[in-house]
Amino acid sequence: MQEQFNHLISRCIKGERAAQAALYTQLAPRMFVVCQRYARNREEAEEVLQEGFMKMFDHLDQYKSTGSFEGWVRKIMVNCAL
């Protein structure tokens, strides 16, 4: 799974929209659950999710591939929720 993420990450950094969509599709359901834990309602969780993905895509080049990518994204979501 990590290798698949690494391949998508490199494509996203190059600006490929299809890779961004694929990354979002794979991560959104699990990250939405994380956002719901911190949000007061569904709408707020959706807003946090979108803000988190925007930050993730903006800072994707800062991911160092040393740990779990999903954990890195989860940390972004939690920080956005707080």
N, C-alpha and C positions, 0 to 999 in steps of 0.2 A: 504494500500500500504506500509506503514512504517513497519508493522509487517512482510510483505513478504520480504522487504529489510533486516530487522533484521535477519530473518532466513537464507537468502542467505549470509549475512555478516559472520555469525557464521560458516557456511559451508566453505566459502572462507578462513577464518582464519585457518581452519583445513587443507587447501590445496586441497579441492575438485575442480577439473578442471571443472566439469559440472556446479557447482555453479558459478564459475568465468565466464563461457560462458553465463550463464543465466543472470547474472548481467550486463555483457557487452551488451548483446542483448537488454535488457530493457532500458539501459541508453544511448547507443551510438547515436541513432538518435537525441535525444534532446541535447546531449552534442556537437554533430557535429554542430548543428545550433549555439550554443554558440561560438564554435571555429571559425566558418565562420565569425562571427561579428568582430573578432579581426585579422584574417589572411588576407593577401593580395590576396591569391588565394586558390583554392581547395586543391592543394597539401600541401600547408603550413597548412591549417586547418586539414588535415588528419594527418600530423606529430604531430601537437599540441594535437590532440585527442589521438593518440597512447602514446605520452609522458605522457599526463594526466592520462590515465588509468594505465600506469605502476606505476606512483607515487601513485595513489589511492590504487592499490593492495599492494604496498610496505608498505603503512602507514594505511592500513585498521584497524589494531588493535588500532589505535589512535582515531578512531571515537568513541565519547562518548555516542551516542544515545540520546543526549539531544535536538537536533534540527532536521531539515529536512536533511535526508541523501542526497537527490538530491541537496539540496543547498550546502552541504559540498563538493560534487563532482564538482558542478558548480564553486565553489571558486577555487578548484585545477585547473580546466581547464583554468579559466581566468588568474590565476597566471602563468601557463605554457605559455599562449599566450603572456603575457607581458614580 
